[in-house]
Amino acid sequence: MHPPDTLAVLVLALGIEAAAGYPDGLYRAVGHPVTWIGALIGTLDRRLNHGSPRRRRLAGCAALALLLLATALPALLLTELAIRLAGPLAALLLLGLACASLPAQRSLDRHVADVERALTTGGVEAGRRAVAMIVGRDPDRLDEAAICRAAIESLAENFSDGIVAPAVWIGALGLPGGALYKAINTADSMIGHRTPRHGDFGWASARLDDLVNLPASRLAGLLLAAAAWCHGDGAGAALRAMRRDAPRHRSPNAGWPEAAMAGALGLSLAGPRVYGGTLVPDAVMGDGRREAGPGDIARALRLYRTACLIQGGLVAALLLGAWAALGTG
């Protein structure tokens, strides 16, 4: 399957996921592709992650290869079966339904909105509990401003790797591309940490995740800047913050959407943060105020929703353009 078919699948997937998300009943019945992938990663981690640093690094490379193979084969088989056994339109719909499980527009929106709601109705303690669902830093150390910054940073970063990146790889390679991206990203989130246990075993997963997220992170920043322009304020500041601050972030990718969000909202995000009791240094994104509040989370969600709509419109425009080119070719 090639464009424009993959773009049609992507349009369907984004529309279905935005409208319905991933149904809770389906999750209770069969889980989610990420839980299946996570179970395999956990098994590989337990069985292969031991020995010397060199052995752990080689075992991590082998585990990543097994994970990608175990992900690609079912995705390729499902794609082939849909094309062969269903008609063209039915195949696109089936693959769109399958791909709708890969982006996370609705769930990300819900989790970040929960933080705003918790702070507004239950105060700092409720906000800490809510933000702990979406960030890895120590919530007990966070005051209201830090909770709000954490939620906004998570929204920006996950917009890139939870929504834009799956869309990029589905649009390019269909279901196999989206599924492989999700496997790589899940591996990075589970074992791609610089800890004594995973510093070597997760090295290959972390480096590959950095690579596959490169195009999406830059695009995510531009989409957030475009969303700011649509709302009439902050687009120039978003672009300036990306250009100035994103290359200084400790991640080669997270800084782009975080800097764009910071500039658009007039905030300073990121900077040193505490994970597992350890202070992790990082550059500050944006040159605005550090004192964020629940209202800033609401503004960030408005930008995020607009950016999702812009992304969907761009994909639809690309699809129409591809169909027009085929019709005149």
C-alpha positions as CSV (number, residue, x, y, z in Angstrom):
1,M,0.0,0.0,0.0
2,H,1.3,3.4,-1.0
3,P,0.1,7.0,-1.0
4,P,-2.6,8.1,-1.7
5,D,-4.1,5.0,-0.1
6,T,-2.0,5.4,3.0
7,L,-3.2,9.0,3.3
8,A,-6.8,7.9,3.0
9,V,-6.2,5.4,5.8
10,L,-4.7,8.2,7.9
11,V,-7.7,10.5,7.3
12,L,-10.0,7.7,8.4
13,A,-7.8,6.8,11.4
14,L,-7.6,10.4,12.7
15,G,-11.3,11.0,12.2
16,I,-12.3,7.8,13.9
17,E,-9.9,8.3,16.9
18,A,-11.0,11.9,17.3
19,A,-14.7,10.9,17.3
20,A,-14.5,7.8,19.4
21,G,-11.1,7.3,20.9
22,Y,-10.3,3.7,21.9
23,P,-13.5,2.2,23.5
24,D,-13.1,1.2,27.1
25,G,-15.1,-2.0,26.5
26,L,-12.6,-3.0,23.8
27,Y,-9.7,-2.2,26.1
28,R,-11.2,-4.4,28.9
29,A,-11.9,-7.2,26.4
30,V,-8.6,-7.4,24.4
31,G,-6.3,-4.7,25.7
32,H,-4.6,-2.2,23.4
33,P,-1.8,-2.6,20.8
34,V,0.5,-0.7,23.2
35,T,-0.3,-3.2,26.0
36,W,0.5,-6.1,23.7
37,I,3.8,-4.4,22.7
38,G,4.6,-3.6,26.3
39,A,4.0,-7.2,27.4
40,L,6.5,-8.4,24.8
41,I,9.1,-5.7,25.8
42,G,8.7,-6.7,29.4
43,T,9.3,-10.3,28.6
44,L,12.4,-9.5,26.5
45,D,13.7,-7.3,29.3
46,R,13.3,-10.0,32.0
47,R,14.9,-12.7,29.9
48,L,17.7,-10.9,28.0
49,N,18.8,-8.0,30.2
50,H,21.6,-9.4,32.2
51,G,25.4,-9.8,32.1
52,S,28.1,-7.3,31.3
53,P,27.4,-3.9,29.8
54,R,28.6,-5.1,26.4
55,R,26.3,-8.1,26.5
56,R,23.4,-6.0,27.7
57,R,23.8,-3.6,24.7
58,L,24.0,-6.5,22.2
59,A,21.0,-8.2,23.9
60,G,19.1,-4.9,23.6
61,C,19.8,-4.7,19.9
62,A,18.5,-8.3,19.5
63,A,15.4,-7.5,21.6
64,L,14.6,-4.5,19.4
65,A,15.0,-6.5,16.3
66,L,12.7,-9.2,17.7
67,L,10.2,-6.6,18.7
68,L,10.1,-5.0,15.3
69,L,9.8,-8.3,13.5
70,A,6.9,-9.4,15.8
71,T,5.2,-6.0,15.1
72,A,5.8,-5.8,11.4
73,L,4.6,-9.3,10.4
74,P,1.1,-9.1,11.8
75,A,0.7,-5.5,10.5
76,L,1.8,-6.6,7.0
77,L,-0.4,-9.7,7.1
78,L,-3.5,-7.7,8.2
79,T,-2.8,-5.2,5.4
80,E,-2.5,-7.9,2.8
81,L,-5.6,-9.7,4.0
82,A,-7.7,-6.5,3.9
83,I,-6.5,-5.7,0.4
84,R,-7.1,-9.2,-1.0
85,L,-10.3,-10.2,0.8
86,A,-12.2,-6.9,1.0
87,G,-13.0,-4.5,-1.7
88,P,-10.9,-1.3,-2.1
89,L,-13.2,0.9,0.0
90,A,-13.8,-1.8,2.7
91,A,-10.0,-2.4,2.9
92,L,-9.4,1.3,3.5
93,L,-12.1,1.4,6.2
94,L,-10.7,-1.8,7.9
95,L,-7.2,-0.4,7.9
96,G,-8.4,3.0,9.1
97,L,-10.1,1.3,12.1
98,A,-6.9,-0.6,12.9
99,C,-4.8,2.5,12.6
100,A,-7.2,4.5,14.8
101,S,-5.7,2.7,17.8
102,L,-2.3,4.3,17.2
103,P,-2.7,8.1,17.6
104,A,-4.0,9.3,21.0
105,Q,-5.8,12.6,20.4
106,R,-8.7,12.0,22.7
107,S,-6.9,10.3,25.6
108,L,-4.2,13.0,25.7
109,D,-6.8,15.7,25.7
110,R,-8.7,14.0,28.5
111,H,-5.7,13.4,30.8
112,V,-4.4,17.0,30.5
113,A,-7.9,18.4,31.0
114,D,-8.1,16.2,34.1
115,V,-5.2,18.1,35.6
116,E,-6.8,21.4,35.0
117,R,-10.1,20.2,36.5
118,A,-8.3,18.7,39.5
119,L,-6.5,21.9,40.3
120,T,-9.6,23.9,39.9
121,T,-11.9,21.8,42.0
122,G,-9.5,19.9,44.4
123,G,-6.4,22.1,44.8
124,V,-2.7,21.1,44.7
125,E,-3.0,17.6,46.1
126,A,-5.6,16.7,43.5
127,G,-3.5,18.2,40.8
128,R,-0.5,16.2,41.9
129,R,-2.5,13.0,41.7
130,A,-3.8,13.9,38.2
131,V,-0.5,15.0,36.8
132,A,1.2,11.9,38.1
133,M,-0.8,10.0,35.4
134,I,1.0,11.7,32.6
135,V,4.5,12.6,33.8
136,G,7.4,10.7,35.3
137,R,8.7,13.4,37.6
138,D,8.2,13.3,41.4
139,P,4.7,14.9,41.9
140,D,5.1,15.5,45.7
141,R,7.7,18.2,44.9
142,L,5.4,20.2,42.6
143,D,3.5,23.3,43.5
144,E,0.6,24.6,41.5
145,A,2.8,26.4,38.9
146,A,5.1,23.3,38.5
147,I,2.0,21.1,38.1
148,C,0.7,23.3,35.3
149,R,4.1,23.5,33.6
150,A,4.4,19.7,33.8
151,A,0.9,19.2,32.2
152,I,1.6,21.7,29.4
153,E,5.1,20.1,28.7
154,S,3.5,16.7,28.6
155,L,0.8,17.9,26.2
156,A,3.4,19.5,23.9
157,E,5.8,16.5,23.9
158,N,3.0,13.9,23.5
159,F,1.4,15.9,20.7
160,S,4.6,15.2,18.8
161,D,5.3,11.5,19.7
162,G,1.7,10.4,20.4
163,I,-0.2,12.1,17.5
164,V,2.0,13.7,14.9
165,A,4.6,11.0,14.7
166,P,2.1,8.1,14.3
167,A,0.4,10.2,11.6
168,V,3.6,10.7,9.7
169,W,4.4,7.0,9.6
170,I,0.9,5.9,8.8
171,G,0.8,8.5,6.0
172,A,4.1,7.2,4.7
173,L,3.8,3.4,5.2
174,G,0.3,2.6,6.3
175,L,-0.5,0.3,9.2
176,P,3.0,-1.3,9.2
177,G,4.6,2.1,9.5
178,G,2.4,3.3,12.3
179,A,2.7,0.0,14.2
180,L,6.5,-0.1,13.9
181,Y,6.6,3.5,15.1
182,K,4.4,2.7,18.1
183,A,6.7,-0.3,19.0
184,I,9.8,1.8,18.9
185,N,8.2,4.6,20.9
186,T,6.9,2.2,23.5
187,A,10.3,0.5,23.8
188,D,11.9,3.9,24.4
189,S,9.4,4.7,27.1
190,M,9.9,1.4,28.9
191,I,13.6,0.7,28.5
192,G,15.2,3.7,26.9
193,H,16.3,5.3,30.2
194,R,19.8,6.2,31.3
195,T,19.6,4.0,34.4
196,P,21.9,1.2,35.6
197,R,19.4,-1.4,34.4
198,H,18.5,0.1,31.0
199,G,21.4,2.4,30.1
200,D,22.9,-0.3,27.9
201,F,19.9,-2.6,27.2
202,G,17.7,0.2,26.0
203,W,20.4,2.1,24.1
204,A,19.3,0.9,20.6
205,S,15.7,1.6,21.4
206,A,16.4,5.1,22.6
207,R,18.6,6.0,19.6
208,L,16.1,4.6,17.1
209,D,13.3,6.5,18.8
210,D,15.3,9.7,18.5
211,L,15.7,9.1,14.8
212,V,12.1,8.2,13.9
213,N,10.8,11.2,15.8
214,L,13.0,13.8,14.1
215,P,10.5,14.8,11.3
216,A,7.4,14.7,13.6
217,S,9.0,16.9,16.4
218,R,9.7,19.7,14.0
219,L,6.3,19.4,12.3
220,A,4.6,19.4,15.7
221,G,6.3,22.7,16.6
222,L,5.2,24.2,13.3
223,L,1.6,23.0,13.8
224,L,1.5,24.6,17.3
225,A,2.9,27.9,15.9
226,A,0.2,27.7,13.2
227,A,-2.4,27.1,15.8
228,A,-1.2,30.2,17.7
229,W,-1.5,32.2,14.4
230,C,-5.1,31.0,14.0
231,H,-5.9,32.4,17.5
232,G,-4.2,35.7,16.6
233,D,-1.3,35.7,19.0
234,G,2.0,34.0,19.8
235,A,3.0,32.5,16.4
236,G,6.1,34.7,16.1
237,A,7.1,34.0,19.7
238,A,6.6,30.3,19.1
239,L,8.9,30.3,16.1
240,R,11.6,32.4,17.8
241,A,11.5,30.1,20.9
242,M,11.9,27.0,18.6
243,R,14.8,28.5,16.7
244,R,16.6,29.7,19.9
245,D,15.8,27.1,22.5
246,A,14.9,23.7,21.0
247,P,18.5,22.8,20.0
248,R,19.5,23.3,23.7
249,H,17.0,20.7,25.1
250,R,18.5,17.5,26.4
251,S,16.3,15.6,23.9
252,P,16.9,16.1,20.2
253,N,13.1,16.1,19.7
254,A,11.1,17.2,22.8
255,G,12.4,20.7,22.7
256,W,10.7,21.6,19.4
257,P,7.0,21.3,20.5
258,E,7.8,22.4,24.1
259,A,9.6,25.6,22.9
260,A,6.7,26.3,20.4
261,M,4.1,25.9,23.2
262,A,6.2,28.0,25.6
263,G,6.6,30.8,23.1
264,A,2.9,30.7,22.0
265,L,1.7,30.9,25.7
266,G,4.3,33.4,26.9
267,L,5.7,30.8,29.4
268,S,9.0,29.4,30.4
269,L,8.8,25.6,30.3
270,A,11.2,22.7,31.0
271,G,14.4,23.5,32.9
272,P,15.8,21.3,35.7
273,R,13.4,18.7,37.0
274,V,13.4,15.9,39.6
275,Y,12.9,12.3,38.5
276,G,13.1,9.5,41.0
277,G,14.7,11.7,43.6
278,T,17.5,12.9,41.1
279,L,17.7,16.4,39.7
280,V,17.9,16.2,36.0
281,P,19.4,19.3,34.4
282,D,17.8,20.8,31.2
283,A,17.6,24.0,29.3
284,V,14.6,26.3,29.7
285,M,12.2,26.6,26.8
286,G,10.8,30.1,26.2
287,D,11.5,33.3,28.0
288,G,8.1,34.1,29.5
289,R,6.8,33.6,33.1
290,R,7.3,30.5,35.2
291,E,4.1,31.1,37.2
292,A,1.7,29.0,35.2
293,G,-1.9,28.4,36.3
294,P,-4.9,26.3,35.4
295,G,-5.9,28.9,32.8
296,D,-2.7,28.3,31.0
297,I,-3.5,24.6,30.7
298,A,-6.8,25.6,29.2
299,R,-5.0,27.8,26.7
300,A,-2.6,25.1,25.9
301,L,-5.4,22.6,25.2
302,R,-7.0,25.2,22.9
303,L,-3.8,25.4,20.9
304,Y,-3.5,21.6,20.9
305,R,-7.0,21.1,19.6
306,T,-6.5,23.6,16.9
307,A,-3.2,22.0,15.9
308,C,-4.9,18.6,15.6
309,L,-7.5,20.2,13.3
310,I,-4.8,21.8,11.2
311,Q,-3.0,18.4,10.9
312,G,-6.2,16.7,9.8
313,G,-6.8,19.5,7.3
314,L,-3.3,19.2,5.9
315,V,-3.6,15.4,5.5
316,A,-7.0,15.8,3.7
317,A,-5.5,18.4,1.4
318,L,-2.6,16.1,0.6
319,L,-5.0,13.3,-0.1
320,L,-7.1,15.5,-2.5
321,G,-4.0,16.7,-4.2
322,A,-2.7,13.1,-4.7
323,W,-6.1,12.1,-6.1
324,A,-6.1,15.1,-8.4
325,A,-2.6,14.3,-9.6
326,L,-3.6,10.7,-10.4
327,G,-6.7,11.8,-12.2
328,T,-4.7,14.1,-14.5
329,G,-1.7,11.8,-14.8
